[in-house]
Amino acid sequence: MKSALYSRFFILLPWVLIVVIIIDSDTRKPSSSSRLPSARHYSPYWNRRVGRSALMRPQPSDTSVGTWATHQEQVSIPGVQKMKNDTLPIIYAITPTYSRPVQKAELTRLANTFRQVAGLHWIVVEDSPQPTELVNRFLARAGVRATHLHVPTPRRYKRAGLPRATEQRNAGLTWLRQQYQTQLLHRQTTAPGSSPHLPNISGVVFFADDDNTYSLELFQEMRTTQKVSVWPVGLVGGRRYERPVVENGKVVGWYTGWRADRPFAIDMAGFAVSLQVILSSPKALFKRRGSQPGMQESDFLKQITKVDELEPKASNCTKVLVWHTRTEKVNLANEPKHPQDTIKIEV
């Protein structure tokens, strides 16, 4: 009888020891309340609302601008003008936009181009009193380093025959200057009477309307802009192209089909400006009062440069690298006045 009990004891003993070890190891585990919180992972295209007073200075012509930013990386230190892991000067592309049936299609085409350009910061400025959900959602997924601004065009300036996108382009310029205001003030404080020229800042400002088509080569050309660079534009002014006429490396005239008497007979897509020039000319803006359609380029460029100072690009202005394509006006004759679909689709 005793031998039978001993045999059963020795058979069960290993199993009992296993159960004891399991219970002991389980009691040593930290409770869920004492564990460190797990790390949160964010999309690289996160959204952040920035107060308007922090970025925008009130403008005299109804440009009280709010800001909605969508950044992969914020320009937190104005003096640092190099992209991470990149030594290229930043290209700031200012794009005015407004609500219309083809808006998302136009922005999509532009984003597909900008996504392939290294060191580009896209400043999208809506003609709207508030940022729209369509543009905000689009930029969050665009895969382009971007800043989303908004400013409405006053109703009195929305008549036919008046210049367009003035407030929006000026808002983009104001935002840029606001970003670097700290460094400008520091320089003036430490070196009173010194030149406003900022040798440590490099970058290029380009006005990229959303109804144009851009070659990637154009961004390589404009990257080396020292002051103001120029090039031809295709499908504009009633001609296949317009261009600056160049002799011996200098602009001496204009090949254009409209208003050849303009001081700068050039399209908005036909020039880029050094960031240093923008910062050292704080009063240079696009004019609203007294300006005529087609004259805004001249009115702006007269404030910062002269014709003989222009830098011809694109093989001495003999290559077309940007086209004023403009999407065809959409035919919505069969669109019902009231939505009839059972789901809502953003176009």
C-alpha positions in Angstrom: 0.0 0.0 0.0 2.8 2.4 1.0 4.7 1.6 -2.2 1.7 2.4 -4.3 1.2 5.8 -2.5 4.9 6.6 -3.0 4.8 5.8 -6.7 1.7 8.0 -7.2 3.4 10.9 -5.2 6.5 10.8 -7.4 4.4 10.7 -10.5 2.4 13.8 -9.5 5.3 15.8 -8.0 6.7 17.1 -11.3 3.3 18.4 -12.3 2.8 20.1 -8.9 6.2 21.8 -9.3 5.3 23.0 -12.8 2.0 24.5 -11.5 3.8 26.3 -8.7 6.4 27.8 -11.0 3.7 29.1 -13.4 1.7 30.7 -10.6 4.9 32.3 -9.1 6.0 33.8 -12.5 2.5 35.1 -13.1 2.4 37.0 -9.8 5.7 38.7 -10.6 4.4 40.3 -13.7 3.6 44.1 -13.3 0.0 45.0 -13.2 -1.5 46.8 -16.1 -1.8 50.0 -14.1 2.0 50.1 -13.5 3.1 49.5 -17.0 4.6 52.3 -19.1 2.1 53.7 -21.7 2.7 52.4 -25.2 4.1 54.8 -27.7 1.7 56.6 -30.0 2.5 56.7 -33.7 1.4 59.7 -35.8 1.1 60.1 -39.5 3.9 62.3 -40.9 1.2 64.6 -42.3 -0.3 65.7 -39.0 -2.5 68.8 -38.6 -1.9 71.7 -36.4 -3.8 74.9 -36.1 -1.7 78.0 -35.6 -3.2 81.2 -34.2 -3.5 84.0 -36.7 -1.7 86.5 -34.4 1.3 84.2 -34.2 1.9 84.2 -38.0 0.1 86.9 -39.8 0.4 90.7 -39.5 -2.9 92.5 -40.3 -2.9 94.0 -43.8 -4.2 97.4 -44.8 -6.4 96.0 -47.6 -8.7 93.6 -45.7 -6.1 90.9 -45.4 -6.8 89.7 -41.9 -5.4 86.2 -42.4 -6.0 83.1 -40.4 -3.6 80.1 -40.8 -4.1 76.4 -41.0 -0.8 74.6 -41.2 -0.1 71.0 -42.5 3.6 70.3 -42.0 5.9 67.4 -42.3 8.4 69.7 -40.6 7.8 73.2 -39.3 10.2 76.0 -39.9 10.9 76.4 -36.2 14.3 78.3 -36.5 14.1 81.0 -39.2 17.9 81.1 -39.7 18.0 77.4 -40.7 17.2 77.1 -44.3 18.2 73.6 -45.1 15.9 70.7 -45.4 16.7 67.7 -43.2 19.3 65.5 -45.0 19.4 68.0 -47.8 21.7 70.9 -48.7 19.4 72.5 -51.3 17.8 76.0 -50.8 14.1 75.7 -50.2 11.7 76.6 -53.0 8.6 78.3 -51.6 5.8 77.8 -54.0 2.9 80.2 -53.3 -0.4 78.9 -54.8 -3.7 80.9 -54.7 -6.8 78.7 -55.0 -10.5 79.0 -54.7 -13.5 76.7 -54.6 -14.7 75.4 -57.9 -15.6 72.0 -59.5 -12.0 71.4 -60.8 -10.2 72.7 -57.7 -9.2 69.3 -56.3 -8.2 68.0 -59.7 -6.0 71.0 -60.2 -4.4 70.7 -56.8 -3.9 66.9 -57.3 -2.0 67.5 -60.5 0.2 70.1 -58.8 0.9 67.9 -55.8 2.0 65.1 -58.0 4.6 67.4 -59.5 5.7 69.0 -56.2 6.1 65.6 -54.5 9.0 64.9 -56.8 10.8 68.2 -56.1 13.4 68.0 -53.3 13.4 70.9 -50.8 10.0 72.4 -51.7 7.6 74.1 -49.3 4.1 74.6 -50.7 2.1 77.6 -49.4 -1.5 77.1 -50.4 -3.7 80.2 -49.9 -7.4 79.8 -50.2 -9.7 82.7 -51.3 -12.0 82.0 -48.3 -12.8 83.5 -44.9 -12.2 80.1 -43.4 -10.1 77.1 -44.4 -12.2 74.6 -46.2 -12.4 70.9 -45.3 -11.6 69.9 -48.9 -8.3 71.6 -49.0 -7.4 70.7 -45.5 -8.0 67.0 -46.1 -6.2 67.2 -49.4 -3.0 68.7 -48.0 -3.0 66.2 -45.1 -2.7 63.4 -47.6 -0.7 65.2 -50.3 2.7 64.0 -49.2 4.1 67.5 -49.7 5.5 69.8 -47.0 2.8 72.5 -47.0 1.3 75.5 -45.2 -2.4 76.2 -45.5 -3.5 79.8 -45.4 -6.7 81.6 -46.1 -7.9 85.1 -46.9 -11.0 86.2 -48.7 -11.0 88.6 -51.6 -13.2 91.6 -50.8 -16.4 91.5 -52.7 -15.8 94.8 -54.4 -12.7 93.3 -56.1 -14.5 90.3 -57.5 -15.8 92.1 -60.6 -14.7 91.1 -64.1 -11.7 93.0 -65.4 -10.0 93.4 -62.0 -6.8 91.6 -61.0 -7.3 88.3 -59.2 -5.5 86.5 -56.3 -3.9 89.7 -55.1 -4.8 89.2 -51.4 -3.8 85.5 -51.6 -0.3 86.1 -53.0 0.3 88.9 -50.5 -0.8 86.6 -47.7 1.9 84.1 -48.8 4.6 86.8 -48.9 3.5 88.1 -45.5 3.6 84.6 -43.9 7.2 84.1 -45.2 8.3 87.5 -43.8 6.7 86.7 -40.5 8.6 83.5 -40.3 11.9 85.3 -40.5 11.0 88.4 -38.6 12.9 87.2 -35.5 16.2 87.0 -37.3 15.7 90.3 -39.0 15.0 92.1 -35.7 18.0 90.3 -34.1 20.3 91.5 -36.9 19.1 95.1 -36.6 19.5 95.0 -32.8 23.0 93.5 -32.8 24.3 95.6 -35.8 22.4 98.9 -35.9 22.6 100.6 -39.3 23.7 97.3 -41.1 22.3 96.3 -44.5 19.1 94.3 -44.4 20.8 91.7 -46.7 20.8 88.3 -45.0 23.8 86.2 -46.2 22.9 83.1 -44.2 19.4 82.7 -45.7 18.9 80.9 -49.0 15.7 80.1 -50.8 13.5 80.9 -53.8 10.0 82.2 -54.0 7.8 81.1 -56.9 4.2 81.9 -57.7 2.7 78.6 -58.8 -0.9 79.0 -59.9 -2.8 75.7 -59.8 -4.0 75.9 -63.4 -0.5 75.5 -64.9 1.6 72.5 -65.8 5.3 72.4 -64.6 8.3 70.5 -65.8 10.5 69.1 -63.1 13.5 70.7 -64.9 12.0 74.2 -64.1 12.7 73.7 -60.4 16.3 72.8 -61.1 16.6 76.0 -63.1 15.1 78.3 -60.5 17.0 76.9 -57.6 20.1 79.0 -58.4 18.2 82.3 -58.5 20.4 85.1 -57.1 17.9 87.9 -57.3 15.1 87.5 -60.0 15.2 84.8 -62.6 13.0 84.5 -65.7 12.1 82.0 -68.5 9.5 81.4 -71.2 5.9 80.4 -70.6 3.9 78.3 -73.0 0.3 78.7 -74.2 -0.2 82.3 -72.9 -1.0 85.7 -74.3 -2.7 84.3 -77.4 0.5 82.7 -78.6 2.2 79.3 -78.4 4.6 80.9 -75.9 6.0 84.2 -74.6 9.5 84.7 -73.5 12.2 87.3 -72.6 14.5 88.1 -75.5 18.1 87.6 -74.4 21.3 88.9 -76.0 24.7 88.3 -74.5 23.2 86.8 -71.4 21.0 89.9 -70.7 17.3 90.4 -71.1 16.8 93.1 -73.7 13.1 92.8 -74.6 10.0 90.6 -74.8 8.5 88.3 -77.3 4.8 88.6 -76.4 1.4 88.8 -78.1 -0.2 91.2 -75.6 0.9 94.6 -74.2 4.5 94.5 -75.3 4.8 98.0 -73.7 4.6 96.5 -70.2 7.8 97.1 -68.1 8.0 93.3 -67.5 5.9 91.6 -70.2 5.9 88.3 -68.4 3.4 85.8 -67.0 3.1 85.1 -63.3 4.6 81.6 -63.9 7.6 83.1 -65.7 9.8 84.3 -62.8 11.2 83.4 -59.4 12.6 85.7 -56.7 15.3 85.1 -54.2 14.1 84.8 -50.6 16.7 87.3 -49.6 15.1 89.9 -51.9 11.7 89.2 -50.5 12.9 89.7 -46.9 15.0 92.8 -47.7 12.1 94.4 -49.5 9.3 94.2 -46.9 7.0 96.7 -48.7 7.1 94.8 -52.0 3.6 93.5 -52.5 1.1 92.9 -55.4 -0.9 96.1 -55.9 -4.7 96.1 -55.6 -5.5 99.8 -56.2 -4.5 101.2 -59.5 -3.4 97.9 -61.0 -4.8 96.5 -64.2 -5.3 92.8 -65.2 -2.0 91.6 -66.7 0.0 94.3 -65.0 0.5 92.8 -61.5 3.7 91.1 -62.5 5.2 94.4 -63.7 3.8 96.3 -60.6 5.5 93.8 -58.3 8.8 93.4 -60.1 9.3 97.1 -60.5 9.6 97.2 -56.7 12.5 94.8 -56.5 14.5 94.7 -59.7 15.3 96.2 -63.2 15.1 94.5 -66.5 18.9 94.5 -67.0 19.3 92.7 -63.7 17.1 89.7 -64.6 18.7 86.3 -64.8 17.7 84.3 -67.9 17.2 80.6 -67.3 16.1 77.7 -69.5 18.9 77.9 -72.0 18.8 81.7 -72.3 15.0 81.6 -72.4 14.8 79.3 -75.4 13.1 76.3 -73.6 9.5 76.1 -72.4 9.3 74.4 -69.0 5.9 75.7 -67.8 2.6 75.9 -69.6 -0.5 77.9 -68.8 -2.8 75.0 -69.6 -6.0 75.9 -67.7 -8.5 73.0 -67.2 -11.4 73.1 -69.6 -14.6 74.5 -68.1 -16.6 71.7 -66.7 -20.0 70.8 -68.3 -22.4 70.2 -65.4 -25.6 70.6 -67.4 -27.0 67.3 -66.1 -26.0 67.9 -62.5 -29.2 68.1 -60.3 -29.8 71.2 -58.2 -30.2 69.0 -55.2 -28.1 66.0 -54.4 -29.9 62.8 -55.4 -27.1 60.2 -54.7 -27.4 58.2 -51.5 -23.8 58.8 -50.6 -21.7 62.0 -50.5 -18.6 61.9 -52.8 -15.9 64.6 -52.8 -14.8 65.5 -56.3 
